[in-house]
Amino acid sequence: MKKTIAMAALAVAVSFGAVSCKKKVSDADLQTQATTVVTTNPSASVEVKDGVAHLSGTFESQEAKDAMIKNLKAINGVKDVMDMATVASTPPPPPPVETTSAIAPEVQQKVKDAVKDIPGVKVEVVNGELTLTGTVSATDARKVKESVDALKVGKVNYNYTVKK
């Protein structure tokens, strides 16, 4: 009976010894694994010291940063992750561009009224200049030019196509 108890005690001691001799993963191995994980974000870096990963750098979003921390914690041997990384702030949208027409609305309306009976002609302001576009016949093109010139509105671009 004494032999059985002694053997059981020895077996227990050996099993505790085997458990306590568990191989510890070195910081160098953890550094290699952590660096491989972090390479998905070129603006981030990681340093492993005493089994703790220290994450630094910049991430595009909080979600991306949280995912990286989760991936680092999933490495076998990493005890914890120290978060020293930042999230890039999105720049405010540029102010809306205010375009003011160099052509007064009443001038545009006068030209529109002058060509309203001629189908196919559109009156637009392009790059601050009054521009006529569309497709017209040669006879209508002459009428448009005479009508608009009579208004004396200044420079007008006649960018319409004359069909033959």
C-alpha positions as CSV (number, residue, x, y, z in Angstrom):
1,M,0.0,0.0,0.0
2,K,2.9,2.3,0.8
3,K,4.3,1.6,-2.6
4,T,1.0,2.5,-4.3
5,I,0.8,5.8,-2.4
6,A,4.4,6.6,-3.2
7,M,3.9,5.9,-6.9
8,A,0.7,8.0,-7.0
9,A,2.5,10.9,-5.3
10,L,5.4,10.5,-7.8
11,A,3.0,10.6,-10.7
12,V,1.3,13.7,-9.4
13,A,4.7,15.4,-8.9
14,V,5.8,14.5,-12.4
15,S,2.5,15.8,-13.9
16,F,2.8,19.1,-12.0
17,G,6.4,19.3,-13.2
18,A,5.4,18.8,-16.8
19,V,2.8,21.4,-16.6
20,S,5.1,24.0,-15.0
21,C,7.7,23.4,-17.6
22,K,5.4,24.6,-20.4
23,K,7.5,26.1,-23.1
24,K,7.4,29.9,-23.0
25,V,7.2,31.7,-26.3
26,S,10.0,34.2,-26.7
27,D,9.5,37.9,-27.4
28,A,11.4,37.5,-30.6
29,D,8.9,34.9,-31.9
30,L,6.0,37.0,-30.7
31,Q,7.5,40.1,-32.4
32,T,7.7,38.2,-35.7
33,Q,4.1,37.0,-35.5
34,A,2.9,40.4,-34.4
35,T,4.8,42.2,-37.1
36,T,3.2,39.9,-39.7
37,V,-0.2,40.8,-38.4
38,V,0.4,44.6,-38.4
39,T,1.8,44.7,-42.0
40,T,-1.8,45.0,-43.2
41,N,-1.6,48.6,-42.0
42,P,1.6,50.3,-43.3
43,S,1.1,53.2,-41.0
44,A,1.1,51.1,-37.8
45,S,3.9,49.3,-35.9
46,V,4.1,46.9,-33.0
47,E,6.8,46.1,-30.4
48,V,6.6,43.1,-28.1
49,K,8.2,43.2,-24.7
50,D,7.6,40.7,-21.9
51,G,4.8,39.1,-23.9
52,V,2.9,42.5,-24.2
53,A,2.4,43.9,-27.7
54,H,2.7,47.7,-27.9
55,L,0.7,48.9,-30.9
56,S,1.4,52.4,-32.3
57,G,0.7,54.3,-35.5
58,T,-2.4,55.6,-37.2
59,F,-5.5,53.9,-38.4
60,E,-8.2,55.1,-40.8
61,S,-11.0,54.1,-38.5
62,Q,-11.7,53.0,-35.0
63,E,-13.0,49.7,-36.4
64,A,-9.7,49.0,-38.2
65,K,-7.8,49.7,-35.0
66,D,-10.1,47.5,-32.9
67,A,-9.7,44.7,-35.4
68,M,-5.9,45.0,-35.3
69,I,-6.0,44.8,-31.4
70,K,-8.2,41.7,-31.6
71,N,-5.8,40.0,-34.1
72,L,-2.8,40.8,-31.9
73,K,-4.5,39.4,-28.8
74,A,-5.3,36.2,-30.8
75,I,-1.5,35.4,-31.1
76,N,-0.7,32.6,-28.8
77,G,1.7,34.0,-26.1
78,V,0.6,37.6,-26.3
79,K,-0.5,38.5,-22.7
80,D,-2.0,41.9,-23.5
81,V,-2.0,44.7,-26.1
82,M,-1.1,48.2,-25.1
83,D,-3.0,50.6,-27.4
84,M,-0.9,53.7,-28.3
85,A,-2.3,54.0,-31.8
86,T,-4.5,56.9,-33.0
87,V,-7.3,57.2,-35.5
88,A,-6.8,59.6,-38.3
89,S,-9.3,62.4,-38.2
90,T,-11.2,62.9,-41.4
91,P,-10.7,66.4,-42.8
92,P,-13.7,68.6,-42.9
93,P,-15.4,68.7,-46.3
94,P,-14.4,71.7,-48.4
95,P,-16.8,74.6,-48.3
96,P,-19.2,74.6,-51.2
97,V,-18.0,76.5,-54.2
98,E,-20.1,79.5,-54.8
99,T,-20.3,80.3,-58.5
100,T,-21.7,83.6,-59.5
101,S,-22.6,84.2,-63.0
102,A,-21.0,87.2,-64.7
103,I,-24.2,87.4,-66.7
104,A,-27.1,89.0,-65.0
105,P,-30.3,86.9,-64.9
106,E,-32.3,89.5,-66.7
107,V,-29.8,89.4,-69.6
108,Q,-30.1,85.7,-69.8
109,Q,-33.9,86.0,-69.8
110,K,-33.8,88.6,-72.6
111,V,-31.7,86.2,-74.8
112,K,-34.0,83.2,-73.9
113,D,-37.0,85.3,-75.0
114,A,-35.2,86.3,-78.2
115,V,-34.6,82.7,-79.2
116,K,-37.7,81.1,-77.7
117,D,-39.4,80.7,-81.1
118,I,-36.3,78.9,-82.6
119,P,-36.4,75.2,-81.7
120,G,-33.1,73.5,-80.8
121,V,-31.3,76.5,-79.3
122,K,-30.4,76.5,-75.6
123,V,-29.1,79.5,-73.6
124,E,-26.6,78.6,-71.0
125,V,-23.8,80.3,-69.0
126,V,-20.6,78.4,-69.4
127,N,-17.5,79.5,-67.6
128,G,-19.1,82.9,-66.9
129,E,-20.0,83.5,-70.5
130,L,-23.3,83.5,-72.3
131,T,-23.3,80.5,-74.6
132,L,-25.9,79.3,-77.2
133,T,-25.9,75.6,-77.9
134,G,-28.0,73.1,-79.9
135,T,-28.7,72.4,-83.5
136,V,-30.3,74.8,-85.9
137,S,-30.8,75.4,-89.6
138,A,-28.8,78.0,-91.5
139,T,-31.8,80.3,-91.6
140,D,-32.5,79.9,-87.9
141,A,-28.8,80.5,-87.1
142,R,-28.9,83.9,-88.9
143,K,-32.2,84.8,-87.0
144,V,-30.6,83.8,-83.7
145,K,-27.4,85.9,-84.4
146,E,-29.4,88.9,-85.5
147,S,-31.8,88.7,-82.5
148,V,-29.1,88.3,-79.9
149,D,-26.8,91.0,-81.5
150,A,-29.7,93.4,-81.4
151,L,-29.9,93.0,-77.6
152,K,-26.3,94.3,-77.3
153,V,-25.6,92.0,-74.3
154,G,-21.9,91.8,-74.9
155,K,-19.9,88.7,-75.7
156,V,-21.9,85.6,-76.7
157,N,-20.5,82.3,-77.7
158,Y,-22.4,80.7,-80.6
159,N,-21.6,77.1,-80.0
160,Y,-24.6,75.6,-81.9
161,T,-24.4,73.3,-84.8
162,V,-25.8,74.5,-88.1
163,K,-27.5,71.7,-90.1
164,K,-27.4,71.9,-93.8
